[in-house]
Amino acid sequence: MENLLNNEEIDWLVKFLAGKGSNDEVIEKIVRITTKLEKMKRR
């Protein structure tokens, strides 16, 4: 499977999430999203 998100989309997502909640929450969300994407890529 090709990358679901390109770098621009990831940058946008990070900025979007950074506007909400504390940094710890944002980091946690990003980690969760990236681990989900990695699992999907491996299939």
HUQUI-V566997 format. One record per backbone hydrogen bond with DSSP energy under -0.5 kcal/mol. CO is the residue of the C=O (numbers start at 1). NH is the residue of the N-H. If there is no record, write none. Layout:
<<CO;NH> <CO;NH>>
This chain:
<<6;10> <7;11> <8;12> <9;13> <10;14> <11;15> <12;16> <13;17> <14;18> <15;19> <16;19> <17;20> <22;26> <23;27> <24;28> <25;29> <26;30> <27;31> <28;32> <29;33> <30;34> <31;35> <32;36> <33;37> <34;38> <35;39> <36;40> <37;41> <38;42> <39;43>>
